[in-house]
Amino acid sequence: MDYSRARSAGPQAAPRTAVVWAVLRGELDRHAGRTLTVVDVGGGTGGFAVPLAQAGHEVTVVDPSPDALAALTRRAAEAGLADRVRAVQGDADGLAELIEPGSVDLVLCHSILEVVDSPTDAVTALGAVLRPGGAASVLVANRAAAVLGRALGGHLAGALALLGEPTAGGRRWFDLASAVDLLGKGGLTVEEIHGVRVVVDLVPGAVLDAEPGAAEALLRFELAASTRQPYRDVATQLHLLGRLPA
């Protein structure tokens, strides 16, 4: 992955989010000179929405939490972006009733498909709001990482349960095949796949504080490992960029 692309992606380009921001920057660059219509499903207080608005795009955040949306509205106003950020209360399941079909250039759906009632319906709704050629940024929890994390933490019964059942533990987990298949059911063609947080969750904070340049080195490692097997496939999260055919 292009390191400079991640570094220019905005204030959220920290090791935990740099890979996602690099992919988003690539999508924005694809439409350079255009103001994009963006929807962030479950976007909360605007961690992605506000930087995207600062980059000149029109962003709607759809979230079920009125408190999160209130914080988003304040944050956008303080940044002078009240005219570019819109808050809408709702969730992924009702997206088709909240956003005009075929009106969106880029939709974000990060850490949402694990908890919705029907992931298929949610992804279908993502595809329905996109314009032909529009893209979906989808971030899901990786089942392999969760299994290994439980096992290494000594929770072997939980690891064994999750190994055999992707909904064990009260939420839904994905592997690469199931995530790609799910986006396909929504009419989206997966163009890019990255692992997110390959090792960043495992590196002690004390190491980052003690070693000069450690944070920068970690960022470089995350970007380099994000597309390489087997590292990509054991990352905490999987990020997929899907596109609605033009």
C-alpha positions as CSV (number, residue, x, y, z in Angstrom):
1,M,0.0,0.0,0.0
2,D,1.1,3.6,-0.8
3,Y,2.5,4.9,2.5
4,S,2.2,8.6,1.4
5,R,-1.4,8.0,0.6
6,A,-2.1,7.0,4.2
7,R,-0.1,9.9,5.6
8,S,-2.1,12.4,3.7
9,A,-5.4,10.8,4.6
10,G,-6.3,13.1,7.5
11,P,-6.0,13.4,11.2
12,Q,-7.2,9.9,11.9
13,A,-4.3,8.3,10.1
14,A,-3.0,6.6,13.2
15,P,-1.8,3.0,13.2
16,R,-5.3,1.6,14.1
17,T,-7.1,3.4,11.3
18,A,-4.4,4.2,8.7
19,V,-5.2,1.3,6.4
20,V,-8.9,2.3,6.2
21,W,-7.9,6.0,5.6
22,A,-5.5,5.0,2.9
23,V,-8.2,3.1,1.0
24,L,-10.6,6.0,1.4
25,R,-8.0,8.4,0.2
26,G,-7.6,6.3,-2.9
27,E,-11.4,6.5,-3.5
28,L,-11.4,10.3,-3.0
29,D,-8.5,10.7,-5.4
30,R,-10.4,8.7,-8.0
31,H,-13.0,11.5,-8.0
32,A,-10.6,14.4,-7.5
33,G,-12.3,17.7,-8.1
34,R,-15.8,16.4,-7.3
35,T,-17.8,16.9,-4.1
36,L,-18.9,13.4,-3.2
37,T,-22.1,12.5,-1.4
38,V,-21.1,10.3,1.5
39,V,-23.2,8.3,4.0
40,D,-21.6,6.9,7.2
41,V,-23.8,4.2,8.6
42,G,-23.2,3.9,12.4
43,G,-20.8,6.8,12.1
44,G,-21.4,8.0,15.7
45,T,-19.7,11.2,16.7
46,G,-18.0,11.7,13.3
47,G,-14.5,10.1,13.5
48,F,-14.7,9.6,9.7
49,A,-17.5,12.0,8.8
50,V,-15.8,15.2,10.0
51,P,-12.4,14.7,8.2
52,L,-14.3,13.7,5.1
53,A,-16.3,16.9,5.3
54,Q,-13.1,18.9,5.9
55,A,-11.9,17.4,2.6
56,G,-14.9,19.1,0.9
57,H,-17.5,16.4,0.8
58,E,-21.1,16.2,1.9
59,V,-21.6,13.7,4.6
60,T,-24.7,12.2,6.2
61,V,-24.2,10.1,9.4
62,V,-26.9,7.6,10.1
63,D,-26.8,6.4,13.7
64,P,-29.3,5.0,16.3
65,S,-27.9,7.0,19.2
66,P,-29.3,10.5,19.7
67,D,-26.4,11.3,22.1
68,A,-23.8,10.4,19.5
69,L,-25.6,12.4,16.8
70,A,-25.7,15.4,19.2
71,A,-22.0,15.2,19.8
72,L,-21.5,14.9,16.0
73,T,-23.5,18.0,15.4
74,R,-21.5,20.0,18.0
75,R,-18.2,18.7,16.6
76,A,-19.2,19.7,13.0
77,A,-20.3,23.1,14.1
78,E,-17.1,23.7,16.1
79,A,-15.2,22.8,12.9
80,G,-17.2,25.2,10.8
81,L,-18.8,22.2,8.9
82,A,-22.4,22.4,9.9
83,D,-23.4,22.9,6.3
84,R,-21.6,19.7,5.2
85,V,-22.5,17.2,7.9
86,R,-26.0,16.0,8.4
87,A,-27.2,13.8,11.3
88,V,-30.0,11.3,10.8
89,Q,-31.2,8.9,13.5
90,G,-31.7,5.4,12.3
91,D,-29.8,2.2,11.6
92,A,-28.5,0.0,8.8
93,D,-31.7,-2.0,8.6
94,G,-33.8,1.1,7.8
95,L,-31.3,2.8,5.5
96,A,-33.5,2.5,2.4
97,E,-36.1,4.6,4.2
98,L,-33.7,7.3,5.2
99,I,-31.5,7.8,2.1
100,E,-32.7,8.3,-1.5
101,P,-31.9,5.3,-3.6
102,G,-29.1,5.7,-6.1
103,S,-27.9,9.0,-4.6
104,V,-24.7,8.2,-2.8
105,D,-21.1,8.1,-4.1
106,L,-19.5,6.5,-1.1
107,V,-21.1,4.6,1.9
108,L,-19.2,3.6,5.0
109,C,-20.3,0.7,7.1
110,H,-17.8,0.1,9.8
111,S,-18.3,-2.5,12.6
112,I,-22.0,-2.7,12.0
113,L,-22.6,-5.9,10.2
114,E,-21.6,-7.9,13.3
115,V,-24.7,-6.7,15.2
116,V,-27.5,-6.0,12.7
117,D,-30.5,-8.4,12.6
118,S,-29.8,-9.3,8.9
119,P,-26.4,-8.6,7.4
120,T,-27.8,-9.5,4.0
121,D,-30.6,-6.9,4.2
122,A,-28.1,-4.3,5.5
123,V,-25.7,-4.9,2.6
124,T,-28.5,-4.9,0.1
125,A,-29.5,-1.5,1.5
126,L,-25.9,-0.2,1.1
127,G,-26.0,-1.2,-2.6
128,A,-29.4,0.4,-3.1
129,V,-28.4,3.8,-2.0
130,L,-25.2,3.9,-4.1
131,R,-25.1,5.4,-7.6
132,P,-23.8,3.1,-10.3
133,G,-20.0,3.0,-9.9
134,G,-20.3,4.1,-6.2
135,A,-18.2,2.4,-3.5
136,A,-18.9,0.8,-0.1
137,S,-16.2,0.8,2.6
138,V,-17.0,-2.2,4.9
139,L,-15.2,-3.1,8.1
140,V,-15.9,-6.3,9.9
141,A,-14.6,-8.3,12.8
142,N,-12.3,-11.1,11.8
143,R,-13.2,-14.5,13.2
144,A,-9.7,-15.9,12.9
145,A,-8.3,-13.1,15.1
146,A,-11.0,-13.6,17.7
147,V,-10.4,-17.3,17.9
148,L,-6.6,-16.8,18.4
149,G,-7.2,-14.0,20.9
150,R,-9.4,-16.1,23.0
151,A,-7.1,-19.1,22.9
152,L,-4.0,-17.0,23.7
153,G,-5.9,-15.4,26.6
154,G,-6.6,-18.7,28.1
155,H,-10.3,-18.8,27.1
156,L,-10.1,-22.1,25.3
157,A,-13.7,-23.0,25.6
158,G,-14.7,-19.7,24.0
159,A,-12.1,-20.1,21.3
160,L,-13.4,-23.6,20.6
161,A,-17.0,-22.5,20.4
162,L,-16.1,-19.6,18.1
163,L,-14.0,-22.0,16.0
164,G,-17.1,-24.0,15.3
165,E,-19.8,-21.3,15.2
166,P,-19.4,-17.7,13.7
167,T,-22.1,-16.3,16.0
168,A,-20.7,-17.6,19.3
169,G,-20.2,-15.1,22.0
170,G,-23.3,-13.0,21.3
171,R,-22.2,-11.3,18.0
172,R,-21.3,-12.2,14.5
173,W,-17.8,-12.8,13.1
174,F,-16.6,-13.0,9.6
175,D,-13.9,-14.6,7.6
176,L,-12.7,-13.4,4.2
177,A,-14.9,-15.8,2.2
178,S,-18.1,-15.0,4.1
179,A,-17.5,-11.2,3.9
180,V,-16.9,-11.3,0.2
181,D,-20.0,-13.5,-0.3
182,L,-22.1,-11.1,1.8
183,L,-21.1,-8.0,-0.3
184,G,-21.9,-10.0,-3.4
185,K,-25.4,-10.6,-2.2
186,G,-25.8,-6.8,-2.0
187,G,-24.7,-6.5,-5.7
188,L,-21.2,-5.2,-4.8
189,T,-18.0,-6.3,-6.5
190,V,-15.1,-6.5,-4.0
191,E,-12.1,-4.6,-5.4
192,E,-9.8,-4.3,-2.4
193,I,-9.3,-6.4,0.7
194,H,-7.0,-5.3,3.6
195,G,-6.3,-6.5,7.1
196,V,-6.8,-3.8,9.8
197,R,-4.9,-3.9,13.1
198,V,-2.6,-6.8,12.2
199,V,-0.4,-6.3,15.3
200,V,-1.3,-2.8,16.7
201,D,-3.5,-4.4,19.4
202,L,-0.6,-6.6,20.5
203,V,2.2,-4.0,20.8
204,P,2.5,-2.7,24.4
205,G,2.0,1.0,24.8
206,A,5.2,1.2,26.8
207,V,7.2,0.1,23.8
208,L,5.7,2.8,21.7
209,D,6.5,5.4,24.3
210,A,10.0,4.2,25.0
211,E,11.3,3.6,21.5
212,P,11.9,6.7,19.3
213,G,10.1,6.3,16.0
214,A,8.2,3.2,17.2
215,A,4.8,4.7,16.3
216,E,5.9,5.5,12.8
217,A,7.4,2.1,12.4
218,L,4.2,0.5,13.6
219,L,2.2,2.5,11.0
220,R,4.5,1.4,8.3
221,F,4.2,-2.2,9.3
222,E,0.4,-2.1,9.5
223,L,0.3,-0.7,5.9
224,A,2.8,-3.2,4.6
225,A,1.2,-6.2,6.2
226,S,-2.4,-5.3,5.4
227,T,-2.4,-7.0,2.0
228,R,0.1,-9.8,2.7
229,Q,-1.0,-13.3,3.6
230,P,-1.1,-14.8,6.2
231,Y,-0.8,-11.5,8.1
232,R,-3.9,-9.9,6.5
233,D,-6.0,-13.0,7.3
234,V,-5.3,-12.8,11.1
235,A,-5.8,-9.1,11.5
236,T,-8.4,-8.0,14.1
237,Q,-10.6,-6.6,11.3
238,L,-11.1,-7.1,7.6
239,H,-11.7,-4.1,5.4
240,L,-13.4,-4.5,2.0
241,L,-14.0,-1.9,-0.7
242,G,-16.9,-3.0,-2.8
243,R,-18.3,-1.2,-5.8
244,L,-21.7,-1.2,-7.5
245,P,-21.2,-1.9,-11.2
246,A,-21.6,1.1,-13.4
